[in-house]
Amino acid sequence: MSEKWFQRSAVAALVSVIFLIFVGAIVRVTGSGMGCPDWPTCWGCWVPPTAAEQVDFSKLDIAKYQRKAERMGRDPATITAETLKKEFNPRHVWTEYINRLCSLPVGFFTLITFILSFWHQSKKPAVFWASFTALILVLINGWMGARVVYSGLAPGVLTLHMALAFLLIGIQTFIVWGSGRQQWTIELLQADQGRGVKIMLWLLVFCVLAEGVMGSQVRELTDAMSKHQIIPRGEWGPQLEASWMYLLHRSFSWVILILTIMAAMKAKKFQVGGLHKPALGVVGIVLAQMLLGVVMSQIHVFGAVQVLHVGLAAILYVLILLWLLGLYRAKSRA
């Protein structure tokens, strides 16, 4: 089977996951996470309703909704067919349903990539097992998606859901890099000069992942403020600054910036041709993320900025890994 189609399938799987992260961020920002309060159906329907009149609330399992309300800290006695009808929001319904639909290409392309990897198993065993692991992770995270709904958007479940998505992205990045006929490499002036950059990039990987986990915790704070409408969105900044997690998340971004600059300066000195596209992308996205953080902390917590902030973090992670992989197969002139 052609390596070209194998790599195209791997790229499609990776892109579909990144796209799903953007869509998932839109779901959280718009507060649509419970737009479909059941799974795999939506309000008991296989095709989501566009109006409350299309739902037969008398046939819903009210006890199930009451248990979910209790997990979310609400009085289950307040949940009735009438209150559910009042809470029905077609915009939230379809935002969440589109999010579910966007998960289908992830499963499809990951499965196709795994099937195609059989033809290259003998030549690229690591890529084959990575493809198998990616498929298992997709299945686990699909199950986690259902847990998110059943838990009533429990904070820890949401963070774990995002962490598994980033683990999947890392494995898929390796598959994309390794599935081609020739892996992308970096040429160094001398063989041992890439060691320092590798160390910095590994630190950068762990820092980006830690920053992502902290960012997910901060988003849980904004989710709570949005859900309960405690204060207007324009006044979220001062409230967030009262949280140590937010302050740590904001301050930690400087560590990422410093590591990025140090790695870029060292790489520019030793890499033939200076900084390559992945490295330039890392520097650009880190600077963009800092700017977006300033906008949210000093001006306004715009929903679009939140979505972009989350999505760019996923792309940043991919580019750092590609930079690392290129160094591990680096060639040298000396």
C-alpha positions in Angstrom: 0.0 0.0 0.0 1.4 3.4 -1.0 3.2 5.3 1.7 1.8 8.5 0.3 -1.8 7.4 1.2 -0.6 6.2 4.6 0.9 9.6 5.4 -2.1 11.4 4.1 -4.4 9.4 6.3 -2.2 10.1 9.3 -2.2 13.8 8.5 -6.0 13.8 8.2 -6.3 12.0 11.6 -4.0 14.6 13.3 -5.8 17.6 11.7 -9.2 16.2 12.6 -8.1 16.0 16.3 -6.8 19.6 16.3 -10.0 20.8 14.6 -12.0 18.9 17.2 -10.1 20.7 20.0 -11.1 24.1 18.4 -14.7 23.0 18.2 -14.6 21.7 21.8 -13.3 25.0 23.0 -16.3 26.7 21.2 -18.6 24.4 23.1 -17.1 25.3 26.5 -17.0 29.1 25.7 -20.6 29.1 24.6 -21.7 27.0 27.6 -23.1 24.4 25.3 -21.6 21.4 27.1 -25.0 20.1 28.3 -26.8 21.1 25.1 -27.3 17.4 24.6 -27.8 16.1 28.2 -27.9 12.5 27.1 -25.6 10.3 25.0 -25.6 8.9 22.3 -29.0 10.4 21.7 -29.8 14.1 22.1 -32.9 14.9 24.2 -33.9 11.3 23.5 -33.6 11.9 19.7 -31.2 10.5 17.2 -31.6 13.7 15.1 -31.4 16.7 17.4 -34.5 18.8 17.8 -34.6 22.4 16.8 -37.4 23.4 19.1 -38.7 22.2 22.5 -42.0 21.3 20.8 -40.2 18.5 19.0 -39.2 16.8 22.3 -41.6 14.5 24.1 -40.5 15.4 27.6 -43.0 13.0 29.2 -41.0 10.1 27.7 -37.6 11.3 29.1 -36.1 9.4 32.0 -36.5 12.3 34.5 -34.8 10.3 37.3 -31.6 10.2 35.2 -31.7 14.0 34.8 -32.3 14.4 38.5 -29.3 12.3 39.4 -27.2 14.3 37.0 -28.5 17.6 38.5 -27.5 16.3 41.9 -23.9 15.6 40.7 -23.8 19.2 39.4 -24.8 20.6 42.8 -28.5 21.3 42.0 -31.5 20.2 43.9 -32.8 17.2 42.0 -36.3 17.9 43.2 -36.3 21.0 41.0 -35.9 18.9 37.8 -39.2 18.2 36.2 -40.4 17.8 32.6 -41.5 21.5 32.8 -38.1 22.8 34.0 -36.3 20.7 31.3 -38.5 22.3 28.7 -37.6 25.8 29.9 -33.9 25.0 29.9 -34.0 23.7 26.3 -31.7 25.8 24.1 -31.6 24.9 20.4 -28.3 26.9 19.9 -26.6 24.9 22.6 -28.2 21.7 21.3 -26.7 22.0 17.9 -23.4 23.4 19.0 -22.8 20.3 21.2 -24.2 18.0 18.5 -21.8 19.4 15.8 -19.0 18.8 18.3 -20.1 15.1 18.4 -20.2 15.0 14.6 -16.7 16.4 14.4 -15.4 13.5 16.5 -16.4 11.0 13.7 -13.6 12.0 11.3 -11.1 11.4 14.2 -12.3 7.8 14.6 -12.5 7.2 10.8 -9.1 8.5 9.9 -7.4 6.9 12.9 -8.9 3.5 12.0 -7.9 3.9 8.3 -4.3 4.9 9.4 -4.1 1.8 11.6 -5.3 -0.5 8.8 -2.8 1.0 6.3 0.0 0.6 8.9 -0.3 -3.2 8.5 1.4 -2.9 5.0 4.4 -1.1 6.7 4.6 -3.2 9.9 7.8 -4.9 9.0 9.6 -1.7 7.8 8.2 0.6 10.5 7.1 -1.4 13.6 7.2 1.7 15.8 4.7 3.5 13.5 2.5 0.4 13.5 2.3 0.2 17.3 1.8 4.0 17.5 -1.1 3.7 15.1 -2.6 0.9 17.3 -2.1 3.0 20.4 -3.8 6.0 18.7 -6.8 3.9 17.9 -7.1 2.7 21.5 -6.8 6.3 22.7 -9.6 7.4 20.4 -11.8 4.7 21.7 -11.0 5.6 25.3 -11.6 9.3 24.8 -14.8 8.5 23.0 -15.9 6.7 26.1 -14.6 9.6 28.2 -16.8 11.9 26.1 -19.8 10.0 27.3 -18.5 10.2 30.9 -18.3 14.0 30.5 -22.0 14.1 29.7 -23.0 11.6 32.3 -21.0 13.4 35.0 -22.7 16.7 34.3 -19.4 18.3 33.1 -17.5 17.3 36.2 -14.2 19.4 36.3 -11.8 16.5 36.8 -13.4 14.5 34.0 -13.1 17.5 31.6 -9.4 18.0 32.4 -8.7 14.2 31.9 -10.6 14.4 28.6 -8.3 17.2 27.4 -5.2 15.5 28.7 -6.0 12.3 26.7 -6.6 14.4 23.6 -3.1 15.9 23.9 -1.6 12.5 24.4 -3.3 11.4 21.2 -2.0 14.4 19.4 1.6 13.5 20.4 1.3 10.0 19.1 -0.3 11.1 15.9 2.4 13.6 15.3 5.0 10.8 15.5 2.9 8.7 13.1 2.8 11.6 10.6 6.5 12.1 10.8 7.4 8.4 10.6 4.9 7.4 8.0 6.7 9.1 5.1 9.3 7.4 2.9 11.9 9.8 4.3 11.5 11.4 7.7 12.1 15.1 8.0 15.5 15.8 9.6 17.6 18.7 10.6 21.2 19.2 9.5 23.7 20.3 12.1 27.2 21.8 11.7 28.5 19.1 14.1 26.9 15.9 15.4 26.8 16.7 19.1 25.4 20.2 18.9 21.8 19.3 19.0 22.0 17.9 22.5 21.4 21.2 24.3 18.4 22.1 22.1 16.9 18.6 22.7 17.0 19.1 26.5 15.4 22.6 26.2 12.7 21.2 23.9 11.9 18.3 26.2 11.5 20.8 29.0 9.4 22.9 26.7 7.1 19.9 26.0 6.5 19.2 29.7 6.0 22.9 30.4 3.4 23.2 27.6 1.6 20.2 28.9 1.7 21.5 32.5 0.5 24.9 31.2 -2.3 23.1 29.3 -3.5 21.4 32.5 -3.4 24.6 34.4 -5.2 26.3 31.6 -8.0 23.7 31.8 -8.3 24.4 35.5 -8.6 28.1 34.7 -11.3 27.4 32.1 -13.2 25.5 34.8 -13.3 28.7 36.8 -14.6 30.7 33.8 -17.1 27.9 33.1 -18.4 28.3 36.6 -18.7 32.1 36.3 -20.4 31.8 32.9 -22.8 29.0 34.1 -23.9 30.8 37.2 -23.7 34.3 35.7 -21.9 35.6 38.8 -20.4 38.6 37.1 -20.4 39.9 33.5 -17.7 38.5 31.2 -16.0 41.9 31.0 -15.3 41.8 34.8 -13.8 38.3 34.9 -10.2 39.5 34.9 -10.1 40.8 38.6 -12.0 37.7 39.8 -9.5 35.4 38.1 -6.6 37.2 39.6 -7.9 36.1 43.1 -7.1 32.5 42.0 -3.6 31.1 42.6 -4.1 28.7 39.7 -4.7 31.6 37.3 -1.7 33.5 38.6 0.5 30.4 38.3 -0.8 29.8 34.8 -0.1 33.4 33.7 3.3 33.5 35.3 4.4 30.1 33.9 4.0 31.4 30.4 7.2 33.4 30.9 9.0 30.1 31.6 7.8 28.9 28.2 8.8 32.1 26.5 12.3 32.0 28.0 12.8 28.3 27.0 11.6 29.0 23.5 14.0 31.9 23.0 16.9 30.0 24.4 16.2 27.0 22.2 15.7 29.2 19.1 19.0 31.1 19.7 20.9 27.9 20.2 19.3 26.2 17.2 19.9 29.2 14.9 23.6 29.0 15.8 24.1 25.3 15.1 21.4 24.3 12.6 22.3 24.5 8.9 20.0 27.0 7.3 19.1 28.6 10.7 15.6 28.0 12.1 13.4 25.7 10.1 9.6 25.9 9.8 8.6 24.0 12.9 11.0 26.1 15.0 9.8 29.4 13.5 6.2 28.2 14.1 7.0 27.5 17.8 8.5 31.0 18.3 5.6 32.7 16.5 2.9 30.8 18.4 4.5 31.3 21.8 4.6 35.1 21.1 1.0 35.0 19.9 -0.1 33.1 23.0 1.6 35.7 25.2 -0.3 38.4 23.3 -3.6 36.6 23.7 -3.0 36.2 27.4 -2.4 39.9 27.7 -5.7 40.7 25.9 -7.6 38.4 28.3 -5.9 39.6 31.5 -5.8 43.3 30.7 -8.7 44.0 28.2 -11.5 41.5 28.1 -12.0 37.7 28.3 -13.3 37.4 24.7 -14.8 34.1 23.8 -13.0 34.0 20.4 -9.7 34.7 22.1 -10.3 31.8 24.5 -11.0 29.4 21.6 -7.9 30.6 19.7 -5.8 30.3 22.9 -6.8 26.6 23.3 -6.4 25.7 19.7 -3.0 27.3 19.3 -1.7 25.4 22.3 -2.5 22.1 20.4 -0.6 23.4 17.3 2.3 24.6 19.4 2.6 21.1 20.9 2.7 19.5 17.4 5.4 21.9 16.2 7.6 21.3 19.2 7.4 17.5 18.7 8.2 17.9 15.0 11.3 20.0 15.9 12.4 17.3 18.4 11.9 14.5 16.0 13.9 16.3 13.4 16.8 16.7 15.9 16.7 13.0 16.8 17.3 12.1 13.2 19.7 15.0 12.7 22.5 14.8 10.1 25.8 16.6 10.5 28.3 18.1 8.1 31.2 17.2 10.4 
